[in-house]
Amino acid sequence: MREARPPYPLVVHYSRNLTSRDIHPVRQPPQTRLARSLVDAATWMATDRGAQAVLAAGVQQRLVRVTDLMAEALREGGCHC
């Protein structure tokens, strides 16, 4: 039998202002591009250190480039840090 709630704290966040530029063109199910996802995750962190850790992890794992993160964070005021 499944538990109604997961055994760990879970917070769901939604991105409401997405454009076609934010969505990956071929991945299914539809999902945001990695740079957008990382910047969103950073803005949802409770502390600056947490935000830095999220962004640094993406770069350290070579999942995204610093220039892509910077462009995404600056695009249309996407990062309210």
mmCIF file of the N, C-alpha and C atoms, coordinates in Angstrom:
data_MODEL
# 
_entry.id   MODEL 
# 
loop_
_atom_site.group_PDB 
_atom_site.id 
_atom_site.type_symbol 
_atom_site.label_atom_id 
_atom_site.label_alt_id 
_atom_site.label_comp_id 
_atom_site.label_asym_id 
_atom_site.label_entity_id 
_atom_site.label_seq_id 
_atom_site.pdbx_PDB_ins_code 
_atom_site.Cartn_x 
_atom_site.Cartn_y 
_atom_site.Cartn_z 
_atom_site.occupancy 
_atom_site.B_iso_or_equiv 
_atom_site.pdbx_formal_charge 
_atom_site.auth_seq_id 
_atom_site.auth_comp_id 
_atom_site.auth_asym_id 
_atom_site.auth_atom_id 
_atom_site.pdbx_PDB_model_num 
ATOM 1   N N  . MET A 1 1  ? 0.834  -1.178 0.000   1.00 0.00 ? 1  MET A N  1 
ATOM 2   C CA . MET A 1 1  ? 0.000  0.000  0.000   1.00 0.00 ? 1  MET A CA 1 
ATOM 3   C C  . MET A 1 1  ? 0.887  1.253  0.000   1.00 0.00 ? 1  MET A C  1 
ATOM 4   N N  . ARG A 1 2  ? 0.560  2.207  -0.825  1.00 0.00 ? 2  ARG A N  1 
ATOM 5   C CA . ARG A 1 2  ? 1.307  3.463  -0.937  1.00 0.00 ? 2  ARG A CA 1 
ATOM 6   C C  . ARG A 1 2  ? 0.935  4.437  0.156   1.00 0.00 ? 2  ARG A C  1 
ATOM 7   N N  . GLU A 1 3  ? 1.958  5.159  0.632   1.00 0.00 ? 3  GLU A N  1 
ATOM 8   C CA . GLU A 1 3  ? 1.684  6.226  1.595   1.00 0.00 ? 3  GLU A CA 1 
ATOM 9   C C  . GLU A 1 3  ? 1.105  7.429  0.858   1.00 0.00 ? 3  GLU A C  1 
ATOM 10  N N  . ALA A 1 4  ? 0.219  8.141  1.501   1.00 0.00 ? 4  ALA A N  1 
ATOM 11  C CA . ALA A 1 4  ? -0.385 9.326  0.886   1.00 0.00 ? 4  ALA A CA 1 
ATOM 12  C C  . ALA A 1 4  ? 0.635  10.441 0.737   1.00 0.00 ? 4  ALA A C  1 
ATOM 13  N N  . ARG A 1 5  ? 1.595  10.535 1.653   1.00 0.00 ? 5  ARG A N  1 
ATOM 14  C CA . ARG A 1 5  ? 2.624  11.570 1.613   1.00 0.00 ? 5  ARG A CA 1 
ATOM 15  C C  . ARG A 1 5  ? 3.993  10.911 1.547   1.00 0.00 ? 5  ARG A C  1 
ATOM 16  N N  . PRO A 1 6  ? 4.919  11.544 0.847   1.00 0.00 ? 6  PRO A N  1 
ATOM 17  C CA . PRO A 1 6  ? 6.275  10.991 0.832   1.00 0.00 ? 6  PRO A CA 1 
ATOM 18  C C  . PRO A 1 6  ? 6.897  11.110 2.230   1.00 0.00 ? 6  PRO A C  1 
ATOM 19  N N  . PRO A 1 7  ? 7.837  10.234 2.569   1.00 0.00 ? 7  PRO A N  1 
ATOM 20  C CA . PRO A 1 7  ? 8.418  10.243 3.909   1.00 0.00 ? 7  PRO A CA 1 
ATOM 21  C C  . PRO A 1 7  ? 9.421  11.377 4.134   1.00 0.00 ? 7  PRO A C  1 
ATOM 22  N N  . TYR A 1 8  ? 9.544  12.296 3.212   1.00 0.00 ? 8  TYR A N  1 
ATOM 23  C CA . TYR A 1 8  ? 10.481 13.404 3.321   1.00 0.00 ? 8  TYR A CA 1 
ATOM 24  C C  . TYR A 1 8  ? 9.760  14.690 2.934   1.00 0.00 ? 8  TYR A C  1 
ATOM 25  N N  . PRO A 1 9  ? 10.277 15.835 3.406   1.00 0.00 ? 9  PRO A N  1 
ATOM 26  C CA . PRO A 1 9  ? 9.602  17.095 3.057   1.00 0.00 ? 9  PRO A CA 1 
ATOM 27  C C  . PRO A 1 9  ? 9.729  17.383 1.560   1.00 0.00 ? 9  PRO A C  1 
ATOM 28  N N  . LEU A 1 10 ? 8.669  17.796 0.965   1.00 0.00 ? 10 LEU A N  1 
ATOM 29  C CA . LEU A 1 10 ? 8.640  18.058 -0.468  1.00 0.00 ? 10 LEU A CA 1 
ATOM 30  C C  . LEU A 1 10 ? 7.926  19.379 -0.714  1.00 0.00 ? 10 LEU A C  1 
ATOM 31  N N  . VAL A 1 11 ? 8.567  20.233 -1.510  1.00 0.00 ? 11 VAL A N  1 
ATOM 32  C CA . VAL A 1 11 ? 7.959  21.506 -1.880  1.00 0.00 ? 11 VAL A CA 1 
ATOM 33  C C  . VAL A 1 11 ? 7.915  21.559 -3.406  1.00 0.00 ? 11 VAL A C  1 
ATOM 34  N N  . VAL A 1 12 ? 6.758  21.802 -3.950  1.00 0.00 ? 12 VAL A N  1 
ATOM 35  C CA . VAL A 1 12 ? 6.597  21.882 -5.401  1.00 0.00 ? 12 VAL A CA 1 
ATOM 36  C C  . VAL A 1 12 ? 6.603  23.356 -5.799  1.00 0.00 ? 12 VAL A C  1 
ATOM 37  N N  . HIS A 1 13 ? 7.415  23.691 -6.813  1.00 0.00 ? 13 HIS A N  1 
ATOM 38  C CA . HIS A 1 13 ? 7.480  25.049 -7.338  1.00 0.00 ? 13 HIS A CA 1 
ATOM 39  C C  . HIS A 1 13 ? 7.030  25.019 -8.794  1.00 0.00 ? 13 HIS A C  1 
ATOM 40  N N  . TYR A 1 14 ? 6.362  26.057 -9.206  1.00 0.00 ? 14 TYR A N  1 
ATOM 41  C CA . TYR A 1 14 ? 5.905  26.166 -10.584 1.00 0.00 ? 14 TYR A CA 1 
ATOM 42  C C  . TYR A 1 14 ? 6.510  27.405 -11.233 1.00 0.00 ? 14 TYR A C  1 
ATOM 43  N N  . SER A 1 15 ? 6.926  27.267 -12.482 1.00 0.00 ? 15 SER A N  1 
ATOM 44  C CA . SER A 1 15 ? 7.381  28.407 -13.274 1.00 0.00 ? 15 SER A CA 1 
ATOM 45  C C  . SER A 1 15 ? 6.221  28.800 -14.177 1.00 0.00 ? 15 SER A C  1 
ATOM 46  N N  . ARG A 1 16 ? 5.722  29.987 -13.979 1.00 0.00 ? 16 ARG A N  1 
ATOM 47  C CA . ARG A 1 16 ? 4.529  30.408 -14.707 1.00 0.00 ? 16 ARG A CA 1 
ATOM 48  C C  . ARG A 1 16 ? 4.825  31.219 -15.963 1.00 0.00 ? 16 ARG A C  1 
ATOM 49  N N  . ASN A 1 17 ? 5.966  31.854 -16.020 1.00 0.00 ? 17 ASN A N  1 
ATOM 50  C CA . ASN A 1 17 ? 6.281  32.731 -17.144 1.00 0.00 ? 17 ASN A CA 1 
ATOM 51  C C  . ASN A 1 17 ? 7.283  32.071 -18.081 1.00 0.00 ? 17 ASN A C  1 
ATOM 52  N N  . LEU A 1 18 ? 6.851  31.053 -18.760 1.00 0.00 ? 18 LEU A N  1 
ATOM 53  C CA . LEU A 1 18 ? 7.730  30.334 -19.677 1.00 0.00 ? 18 LEU A CA 1 
ATOM 54  C C  . LEU A 1 18 ? 7.443  30.742 -21.115 1.00 0.00 ? 18 LEU A C  1 
ATOM 55  N N  . THR A 1 19 ? 8.514  30.855 -21.888 1.00 0.00 ? 19 THR A N  1 
ATOM 56  C CA . THR A 1 19 ? 8.378  31.113 -23.318 1.00 0.00 ? 19 THR A CA 1 
ATOM 57  C C  . THR A 1 19 ? 8.903  29.900 -24.067 1.00 0.00 ? 19 THR A C  1 
ATOM 58  N N  . SER A 1 20 ? 8.782  29.896 -25.367 1.00 0.00 ? 20 SER A N  1 
ATOM 59  C CA . SER A 1 20 ? 9.299  28.773 -26.158 1.00 0.00 ? 20 SER A CA 1 
ATOM 60  C C  . SER A 1 20 ? 10.817 28.655 -26.002 1.00 0.00 ? 20 SER A C  1 
ATOM 61  N N  . ARG A 1 21 ? 11.482 29.763 -25.696 1.00 0.00 ? 21 ARG A N  1 
ATOM 62  C CA . ARG A 1 21 ? 12.938 29.740 -25.485 1.00 0.00 ? 21 ARG A CA 1 
ATOM 63  C C  . ARG A 1 21 ? 13.308 28.958 -24.216 1.00 0.00 ? 21 ARG A C  1 
ATOM 64  N N  . ASP A 1 22 ? 12.396 28.888 -23.254 1.00 0.00 ? 22 ASP A N  1 
ATOM 65  C CA . ASP A 1 22 ? 12.661 28.204 -21.988 1.00 0.00 ? 22 ASP A CA 1 
ATOM 66  C C  . ASP A 1 22 ? 12.486 26.688 -22.083 1.00 0.00 ? 22 ASP A C  1 
ATOM 67  N N  . ILE A 1 23 ? 11.691 26.226 -23.020 1.00 0.00 ? 23 ILE A N  1 
ATOM 68  C CA . ILE A 1 23 ? 11.360 24.807 -23.130 1.00 0.00 ? 23 ILE A CA 1 
ATOM 69  C C  . ILE A 1 23 ? 12.343 24.097 -24.057 1.00 0.00 ? 23 ILE A C  1 
ATOM 70  N N  . HIS A 1 24 ? 12.827 22.938 -23.617 1.00 0.00 ? 24 HIS A N  1 
ATOM 71  C CA . HIS A 1 24 ? 13.747 22.150 -24.449 1.00 0.00 ? 24 HIS A CA 1 
ATOM 72  C C  . HIS A 1 24 ? 12.989 21.685 -25.691 1.00 0.00 ? 24 HIS A C  1 
ATOM 73  N N  . PRO A 1 25 ? 13.595 21.804 -26.878 1.00 0.00 ? 25 PRO A N  1 
ATOM 74  C CA . PRO A 1 25 ? 12.857 21.544 -28.121 1.00 0.00 ? 25 PRO A CA 1 
ATOM 75  C C  . PRO A 1 25 ? 12.503 20.078 -28.375 1.00 0.00 ? 25 PRO A C  1 
ATOM 76  N N  . VAL A 1 26 ? 13.213 19.115 -27.792 1.00 0.00 ? 26 VAL A N  1 
ATOM 77  C CA . VAL A 1 26 ? 12.943 17.719 -28.131 1.00 0.00 ? 26 VAL A CA 1 
ATOM 78  C C  . VAL A 1 26 ? 12.674 16.800 -26.938 1.00 0.00 ? 26 VAL A C  1 
ATOM 79  N N  . ARG A 1 27 ? 13.012 17.205 -25.745 1.00 0.00 ? 27 ARG A N  1 
ATOM 80  C CA . ARG A 1 27 ? 12.834 16.310 -24.591 1.00 0.00 ? 27 ARG A CA 1 
ATOM 81  C C  . ARG A 1 27 ? 11.364 16.084 -24.292 1.00 0.00 ? 27 ARG A C  1 
ATOM 82  N N  . GLN A 1 28 ? 11.050 14.848 -23.934 1.00 0.00 ? 28 GLN A N  1 
ATOM 83  C CA . GLN A 1 28 ? 9.679  14.496 -23.567 1.00 0.00 ? 28 GLN A CA 1 
ATOM 84  C C  . GLN A 1 28 ? 9.689  13.807 -22.221 1.00 0.00 ? 28 GLN A C  1 
ATOM 85  N N  . PRO A 1 29 ? 8.800  14.121 -21.330 1.00 0.00 ? 29 PRO A N  1 
ATOM 86  C CA . PRO A 1 29 ? 7.782  15.149 -21.445 1.00 0.00 ? 29 PRO A CA 1 
ATOM 87  C C  . PRO A 1 29 ? 8.424  16.529 -21.513 1.00 0.00 ? 29 PRO A C  1 
ATOM 88  N N  . PRO A 1 30 ? 7.683  17.527 -21.961 1.00 0.00 ? 30 PRO A N  1 
ATOM 89  C CA . PRO A 1 30 ? 8.246  18.875 -22.088 1.00 0.00 ? 30 PRO A CA 1 
ATOM 90  C C  . PRO A 1 30 ? 8.871  19.326 -20.763 1.00 0.00 ? 30 PRO A C  1 
ATOM 91  N N  . GLN A 1 31 ? 10.025 19.953 -20.861 1.00 0.00 ? 31 GLN A N  1 
ATOM 92  C CA . GLN A 1 31 ? 10.736 20.424 -19.675 1.00 0.00 ? 31 GLN A CA 1 
ATOM 93  C C  . GLN A 1 31 ? 11.559 21.647 -20.009 1.00 0.00 ? 31 GLN A C  1 
ATOM 94  N N  . THR A 1 32 ? 11.907 22.393 -18.977 1.00 0.00 ? 32 THR A N  1 
ATOM 95  C CA . THR A 1 32 ? 12.702 23.593 -19.207 1.00 0.00 ? 32 THR A CA 1 
ATOM 96  C C  . THR A 1 32 ? 14.142 23.226 -19.507 1.00 0.00 ? 32 THR A C  1 
ATOM 97  N N  . ARG A 1 33 ? 14.822 24.135 -20.192 1.00 0.00 ? 33 ARG A N  1 
ATOM 98  C CA . ARG A 1 33 ? 16.246 23.949 -20.464 1.00 0.00 ? 33 ARG A CA 1 
ATOM 99  C C  . ARG A 1 33 ? 16.992 24.015 -19.138 1.00 0.00 ? 33 ARG A C  1 
ATOM 100 N N  . LEU A 1 34 ? 18.168 23.388 -19.097 1.00 0.00 ? 34 LEU A N  1 
ATOM 101 C CA . LEU A 1 34 ? 18.894 23.240 -17.846 1.00 0.00 ? 34 LEU A CA 1 
ATOM 102 C C  . LEU A 1 34 ? 19.285 24.571 -17.211 1.00 0.00 ? 34 LEU A C  1 
ATOM 103 N N  . ALA A 1 35 ? 19.766 25.523 -17.994 1.00 0.00 ? 35 ALA A N  1 
ATOM 104 C CA . ALA A 1 35 ? 20.152 26.813 -17.421 1.00 0.00 ? 35 ALA A CA 1 
ATOM 105 C C  . ALA A 1 35 ? 18.953 27.473 -16.750 1.00 0.00 ? 35 ALA A C  1 
ATOM 106 N N  . ARG A 1 36 ? 17.793 27.425 -17.377 1.00 0.00 ? 36 ARG A N  1 
ATOM 107 C CA . ARG A 1 36 ? 16.572 28.005 -16.788 1.00 0.00 ? 36 ARG A CA 1 
ATOM 108 C C  . ARG A 1 36 ? 16.220 27.273 -15.494 1.00 0.00 ? 36 ARG A C  1 
ATOM 109 N N  . SER A 1 37 ? 16.313 25.950 -15.510 1.00 0.00 ? 37 SER A N  1 
ATOM 110 C CA . SER A 1 37 ? 15.979 25.164 -14.322 1.00 0.00 ? 37 SER A CA 1 
ATOM 111 C C  . SER A 1 37 ? 16.900 25.485 -13.156 1.00 0.00 ? 37 SER A C  1 
ATOM 112 N N  . LEU A 1 38 ? 18.190 25.627 -13.432 1.00 0.00 ? 38 LEU A N  1 
ATOM 113 C CA . LEU A 1 38 ? 19.143 25.931 -12.373 1.00 0.00 ? 38 LEU A CA 1 
ATOM 114 C C  . LEU A 1 38 ? 18.930 27.332 -11.804 1.00 0.00 ? 38 LEU A C  1 
ATOM 115 N N  . VAL A 1 39 ? 18.668 28.297 -12.659 1.00 0.00 ? 39 VAL A N  1 
ATOM 116 C CA . VAL A 1 39 ? 18.406 29.660 -12.180 1.00 0.00 ? 39 VAL A CA 1 
ATOM 117 C C  . VAL A 1 39 ? 17.115 29.681 -11.361 1.00 0.00 ? 39 VAL A C  1 
ATOM 118 N N  . ASP A 1 40 ? 16.091 28.965 -11.803 1.00 0.00 ? 40 ASP A N  1 
ATOM 119 C CA . ASP A 1 40 ? 14.854 28.875 -11.016 1.00 0.00 ? 40 ASP A CA 1 
ATOM 120 C C  . ASP A 1 40 ? 15.144 28.256 -9.652  1.00 0.00 ? 40 ASP A C  1 
ATOM 121 N N  . ALA A 1 41 ? 15.875 27.153 -9.635  1.00 0.00 ? 41 ALA A N  1 
ATOM 122 C CA . ALA A 1 41 ? 16.189 26.486 -8.367  1.00 0.00 ? 41 ALA A CA 1 
ATOM 123 C C  . ALA A 1 41 ? 16.983 27.407 -7.447  1.00 0.00 ? 41 ALA A C  1 
ATOM 124 N N  . ALA A 1 42 ? 17.895 28.168 -8.022  1.00 0.00 ? 42 ALA A N  1 
ATOM 125 C CA . ALA A 1 42 ? 18.695 29.099 -7.213  1.00 0.00 ? 42 ALA A CA 1 
ATOM 126 C C  . ALA A 1 42 ? 17.806 30.176 -6.592  1.00 0.00 ? 42 ALA A C  1 
ATOM 127 N N  . THR A 1 43 ? 16.834 30.676 -7.335  1.00 0.00 ? 43 THR A N  1 
ATOM 128 C CA . THR A 1 43 ? 15.970 31.725 -6.794  1.00 0.00 ? 43 THR A CA 1 
ATOM 129 C C  . THR A 1 43 ? 15.033 31.194 -5.715  1.00 0.00 ? 43 THR A C  1 
ATOM 130 N N  . TRP A 1 44 ? 14.774 29.906 -5.716  1.00 0.00 ? 44 TRP A N  1 
ATOM 131 C CA . TRP A 1 44 ? 13.905 29.311 -4.705  1.00 0.00 ? 44 TRP A CA 1 
ATOM 132 C C  . TRP A 1 44 ? 14.652 28.933 -3.423  1.00 0.00 ? 44 TRP A C  1 
ATOM 133 N N  . MET A 1 45 ? 15.975 29.019 -3.429  1.00 0.00 ? 45 MET A N  1 
ATOM 134 C CA . MET A 1 45 ? 16.750 28.657 -2.242  1.00 0.00 ? 45 MET A CA 1 
ATOM 135 C C  . MET A 1 45 ? 16.540 29.705 -1.144  1.00 0.00 ? 45 MET A C  1 
ATOM 136 N N  . ALA A 1 46 ? 16.619 29.265 0.093   1.00 0.00 ? 46 ALA A N  1 
ATOM 137 C CA . ALA A 1 46 ? 16.376 30.156 1.228   1.00 0.00 ? 46 ALA A CA 1 
ATOM 138 C C  . ALA A 1 46 ? 17.555 31.074 1.531   1.00 0.00 ? 46 ALA A C  1 
ATOM 139 N N  . THR A 1 47 ? 18.761 30.685 1.098   1.00 0.00 ? 47 THR A N  1 
ATOM 140 C CA . THR A 1 47 ? 19.951 31.484 1.399   1.00 0.00 ? 47 THR A CA 1 
ATOM 141 C C  . THR A 1 47 ? 20.775 31.720 0.142   1.00 0.00 ? 47 THR A C  1 
ATOM 142 N N  . ASP A 1 48 ? 21.624 32.734 0.204   1.00 0.00 ? 48 ASP A N  1 
ATOM 143 C CA . ASP A 1 48 ? 22.539 32.999 -0.909  1.00 0.00 ? 48 ASP A CA 1 
ATOM 144 C C  . ASP A 1 48 ? 23.488 31.825 -1.119  1.00 0.00 ? 48 ASP A C  1 
ATOM 145 N N  . ARG A 1 49 ? 23.952 31.241 -0.022  1.00 0.00 ? 49 ARG A N  1 
ATOM 146 C CA . ARG A 1 49 ? 24.863 30.085 -0.115  1.00 0.00 ? 49 ARG A CA 1 
ATOM 147 C C  . ARG A 1 49 ? 24.201 28.911 -0.836  1.00 0.00 ? 49 ARG A C  1 
ATOM 148 N N  . GLY A 1 50 ? 22.947 28.690 -0.541  1.00 0.00 ? 50 GLY A N  1 
ATOM 149 C CA . GLY A 1 50 ? 22.218 27.619 -1.214  1.00 0.00 ? 50 GLY A CA 1 
ATOM 150 C C  . GLY A 1 50 ? 22.107 27.875 -2.703  1.00 0.00 ? 50 GLY A C  1 
ATOM 151 N N  . ALA A 1 51 ? 21.817 29.126 -3.064  1.00 0.00 ? 51 ALA A N  1 
ATOM 152 C CA . ALA A 1 51 ? 21.716 29.497 -4.479  1.00 0.00 ? 51 ALA A CA 1 
ATOM 153 C C  . ALA A 1 51 ? 23.063 29.313 -5.176  1.00 0.00 ? 51 ALA A C  1 
ATOM 154 N N  . GLN A 1 52 ? 24.125 29.733 -4.512  1.00 0.00 ? 52 GLN A N  1 
ATOM 155 C CA . GLN A 1 52 ? 25.467 29.568 -5.079  1.00 0.00 ? 52 GLN A CA 1 
ATOM 156 C C  . GLN A 1 52 ? 25.792 28.094 -5.279  1.00 0.00 ? 52 GLN A C  1 
ATOM 157 N N  . ALA A 1 53 ? 25.409 27.266 -4.314  1.00 0.00 ? 53 ALA A N  1 
ATOM 158 C CA . ALA A 1 53 ? 25.692 25.829 -4.400  1.00 0.00 ? 53 ALA A CA 1 
ATOM 159 C C  . ALA A 1 53 ? 24.979 25.186 -5.584  1.00 0.00 ? 53 ALA A C  1 
ATOM 160 N N  . VAL A 1 54 ? 23.730 25.563 -5.803  1.00 0.00 ? 54 VAL A N  1 
ATOM 161 C CA . VAL A 1 54 ? 22.965 25.011 -6.925  1.00 0.00 ? 54 VAL A CA 1 
ATOM 162 C C  . VAL A 1 54 ? 23.629 25.367 -8.253  1.00 0.00 ? 54 VAL A C  1 
ATOM 163 N N  . LEU A 1 55 ? 23.980 26.640 -8.411  1.00 0.00 ? 55 LEU A N  1 
ATOM 164 C CA . LEU A 1 55 ? 24.588 27.085 -9.669  1.00 0.00 ? 55 LEU A CA 1 
ATOM 165 C C  . LEU A 1 55 ? 25.979 26.480 -9.855  1.00 0.00 ? 55 LEU A C  1 
ATOM 166 N N  . ALA A 1 56 ? 26.770 26.445 -8.777  1.00 0.00 ? 56 ALA A N  1 
ATOM 167 C CA . ALA A 1 56 ? 28.121 25.889 -8.870  1.00 0.00 ? 56 ALA A CA 1 
ATOM 168 C C  . ALA A 1 56 ? 28.080 24.402 -9.218  1.00 0.00 ? 56 ALA A C  1 
ATOM 169 N N  . ALA A 1 57 ? 27.135 23.672 -8.653  1.00 0.00 ? 57 ALA A N  1 
ATOM 170 C CA . ALA A 1 57 ? 27.035 22.239 -8.935  1.00 0.00 ? 57 ALA A CA 1 
ATOM 171 C C  . ALA A 1 57 ? 26.777 21.986 -10.417 1.00 0.00 ? 57 ALA A C  1 
ATOM 172 N N  . GLY A 1 58 ? 25.910 22.779 -11.024 1.00 0.00 ? 58 GLY A N  1 
ATOM 173 C CA . GLY A 1 58 ? 25.639 22.615 -12.452 1.00 0.00 ? 58 GLY A CA 1 
ATOM 174 C C  . GLY A 1 58 ? 26.865 22.846 -13.305 1.00 0.00 ? 58 GLY A C  1 
ATOM 175 N N  . VAL A 1 59 ? 27.685 23.826 -12.926 1.00 0.00 ? 59 VAL A N  1 
ATOM 176 C CA . VAL A 1 59 ? 28.915 24.128 -13.671 1.00 0.00 ? 59 VAL A CA 1 
ATOM 177 C C  . VAL A 1 59 ? 29.972 23.064 -13.393 1.00 0.00 ? 59 VAL A C  1 
ATOM 178 N N  . GLN A 1 60 ? 30.152 22.692 -12.123 1.00 0.00 ? 60 GLN A N  1 
ATOM 179 C CA . GLN A 1 60 ? 31.168 21.698 -11.766 1.00 0.00 ? 60 GLN A CA 1 
ATOM 180 C C  . GLN A 1 60 ? 30.911 20.355 -12.431 1.00 0.00 ? 60 GLN A C  1 
ATOM 181 N N  . GLN A 1 61 ? 29.661 20.010 -12.613 1.00 0.00 ? 61 GLN A N  1 
ATOM 182 C CA . GLN A 1 61 ? 29.317 18.741 -13.260 1.00 0.00 ? 61 GLN A CA 1 
ATOM 183 C C  . GLN A 1 61 ? 29.301 18.854 -14.783 1.00 0.00 ? 61 GLN A C  1 
ATOM 184 N N  . ARG A 1 62 ? 29.668 20.036 -15.268 1.00 0.00 ? 62 ARG A N  1 
ATOM 185 C CA . ARG A 1 62 ? 29.712 20.313 -16.712 1.00 0.00 ? 62 ARG A CA 1 
ATOM 186 C C  . ARG A 1 62 ? 28.371 20.083 -17.407 1.00 0.00 ? 62 ARG A C  1 
ATOM 187 N N  . LEU A 1 63 ? 27.320 20.428 -16.684 1.00 0.00 ? 63 LEU A N  1 
ATOM 188 C CA . LEU A 1 63 ? 25.982 20.331 -17.246 1.00 0.00 ? 63 LEU A CA 1 
ATOM 189 C C  . LEU A 1 63 ? 25.585 21.610 -17.962 1.00 0.00 ? 63 LEU A C  1 
ATOM 190 N N  . VAL A 1 64 ? 26.208 22.724 -17.547 1.00 0.00 ? 64 VAL A N  1 
ATOM 191 C CA . VAL A 1 64 ? 25.879 24.033 -18.098 1.00 0.00 ? 64 VAL A CA 1 
ATOM 192 C C  . VAL A 1 64 ? 27.109 24.926 -17.979 1.00 0.00 ? 64 VAL A C  1 
ATOM 193 N N  . ARG A 1 65 ? 27.209 25.915 -18.875 1.00 0.00 ? 65 ARG A N  1 
ATOM 194 C CA . ARG A 1 65 ? 28.334 26.855 -18.825 1.00 0.00 ? 65 ARG A CA 1 
ATOM 195 C C  . ARG A 1 65 ? 27.954 28.098 -18.022 1.00 0.00 ? 65 ARG A C  1 
ATOM 196 N N  . VAL A 1 66 ? 28.959 28.718 -17.443 1.00 0.00 ? 66 VAL A N  1 
ATOM 197 C CA . VAL A 1 66 ? 28.739 29.938 -16.669 1.00 0.00 ? 66 VAL A CA 1 
ATOM 198 C C  . VAL A 1 66 ? 28.060 30.996 -17.538 1.00 0.00 ? 66 VAL A C  1 
ATOM 199 N N  . THR A 1 67 ? 28.494 31.122 -18.778 1.00 0.00 ? 67 THR A N  1 
ATOM 200 C CA . THR A 1 67 ? 27.902 32.135 -19.667 1.00 0.00 ? 67 THR A CA 1 
ATOM 201 C C  . THR A 1 67 ? 26.413 31.879 -19.893 1.00 0.00 ? 67 THR A C  1 
ATOM 202 N N  . ASP A 1 68 ? 26.008 30.615 -19.966 1.00 0.00 ? 68 ASP A N  1 
ATOM 203 C CA . ASP A 1 68 ? 24.585 30.301 -20.133 1.00 0.00 ? 68 ASP A CA 1 
ATOM 204 C C  . ASP A 1 68 ? 23.792 30.686 -18.888 1.00 0.00 ? 68 ASP A C  1 
ATOM 205 N N  . LEU A 1 69 ? 24.372 30.427 -17.707 1.00 0.00 ? 69 LEU A N  1 
ATOM 206 C CA . LEU A 1 69 ? 23.697 30.802 -16.464 1.00 0.00 ? 69 LEU A CA 1 
ATOM 207 C C  . LEU A 1 69 ? 23.567 32.315 -16.342 1.00 0.00 ? 69 LEU A C  1 
ATOM 208 N N  . MET A 1 70 ? 24.638 33.016 -16.685 1.00 0.00 ? 70 MET A N  1 
ATOM 209 C CA . MET A 1 70 ? 24.606 34.477 -16.609 1.00 0.00 ? 70 MET A CA 1 
ATOM 210 C C  . MET A 1 70 ? 23.561 35.048 -17.553 1.00 0.00 ? 70 MET A C  1 
ATOM 211 N N  . ALA A 1 71 ? 23.533 34.538 -18.774 1.00 0.00 ? 71 ALA A N  1 
ATOM 212 C CA . ALA A 1 71 ? 22.558 35.028 -19.753 1.00 0.00 ? 71 ALA A CA 1 
ATOM 213 C C  . ALA A 1 71 ? 21.138 34.765 -19.271 1.00 0.00 ? 71 ALA A C  1 
ATOM 214 N N  . GLU A 1 72 ? 20.900 33.594 -18.699 1.00 0.00 ? 72 GLU A N  1 
ATOM 215 C CA . GLU A 1 72 ? 19.562 33.258 -18.215 1.00 0.00 ? 72 GLU A CA 1 
ATOM 216 C C  . GLU A 1 72 ? 19.175 34.115 -17.022 1.00 0.00 ? 72 GLU A C  1 
ATOM 217 N N  . ALA A 1 73 ? 20.104 34.346 -16.115 1.00 0.00 ? 73 ALA A N  1 
ATOM 218 C CA . ALA A 1 73 ? 19.817 35.145 -14.923 1.00 0.00 ? 73 ALA A CA 1 
ATOM 219 C C  . ALA A 1 73 ? 19.532 36.608 -15.286 1.00 0.00 ? 73 ALA A C  1 
ATOM 220 N N  . LEU A 1 74 ? 20.184 37.098 -16.309 1.00 0.00 ? 74 LEU A N  1 
ATOM 221 C CA . LEU A 1 74 ? 20.006 38.497 -16.703 1.00 0.00 ? 74 LEU A CA 1 
ATOM 222 C C  . LEU A 1 74 ? 18.850 38.707 -17.673 1.00 0.00 ? 74 LEU A C  1 
ATOM 223 N N  . ARG A 1 75 ? 18.418 37.647 -18.311 1.00 0.00 ? 75 ARG A N  1 
ATOM 224 C CA . ARG A 1 75 ? 17.359 37.752 -19.317 1.00 0.00 ? 75 ARG A CA 1 
ATOM 225 C C  . ARG A 1 75 ? 16.056 38.217 -18.677 1.00 0.00 ? 75 ARG A C  1 
ATOM 226 N N  . GLU A 1 76 ? 15.603 39.342 -19.099 1.00 0.00 ? 76 GLU A N  1 
ATOM 227 C CA . GLU A 1 76 ? 14.331 39.912 -18.657 1.00 0.00 ? 76 GLU A CA 1 
ATOM 228 C C  . GLU A 1 76 ? 14.193 39.945 -17.139 1.00 0.00 ? 76 GLU A C  1 
ATOM 229 N N  . GLY A 1 77 ? 15.293 40.181 -16.447 1.00 0.00 ? 77 GLY A N  1 
ATOM 230 C CA . GLY A 1 77 ? 15.234 40.266 -14.980 1.00 0.00 ? 77 GLY A CA 1 
ATOM 231 C C  . GLY A 1 77 ? 14.875 38.939 -14.336 1.00 0.00 ? 77 GLY A C  1 
ATOM 232 N N  . GLY A 1 78 ? 15.284 37.825 -14.957 1.00 0.00 ? 78 GLY A N  1 
ATOM 233 C CA . GLY A 1 78 ? 14.916 36.495 -14.476 1.00 0.00 ? 78 GLY A CA 1 
ATOM 234 C C  . GLY A 1 78 ? 15.363 36.166 -13.080 1.00 0.00 ? 78 GLY A C  1 
ATOM 235 N N  . CYS A 1 79 ? 16.417 36.814 -12.589 1.00 0.00 ? 79 CYS A N  1 
ATOM 236 C CA . CYS A 1 79 ? 16.923 36.520 -11.260 1.00 0.00 ? 79 CYS A CA 1 
ATOM 237 C C  . CYS A 1 79 ? 16.715 37.736 -10.364 1.00 0.00 ? 79 CYS A C  1 
ATOM 238 N N  . HIS A 1 80 ? 15.921 37.583 -9.365  1.00 0.00 ? 80 HIS A N  1 
ATOM 239 C CA . HIS A 1 80 ? 15.620 38.687 -8.452  1.00 0.00 ? 80 HIS A CA 1 
ATOM 240 C C  . HIS A 1 80 ? 16.450 38.531 -7.187  1.00 0.00 ? 80 HIS A C  1 
ATOM 241 N N  . CYS A 1 81 ? 17.757 38.446 -7.357  1.00 0.00 ? 81 CYS A N  1 
ATOM 242 C CA . CYS A 1 81 ? 18.670 38.220 -6.231  1.00 0.00 ? 81 CYS A CA 1 
ATOM 243 C C  . CYS A 1 81 ? 19.096 39.530 -5.615  1.00 0.00 ? 81 CYS A C  1 
# 
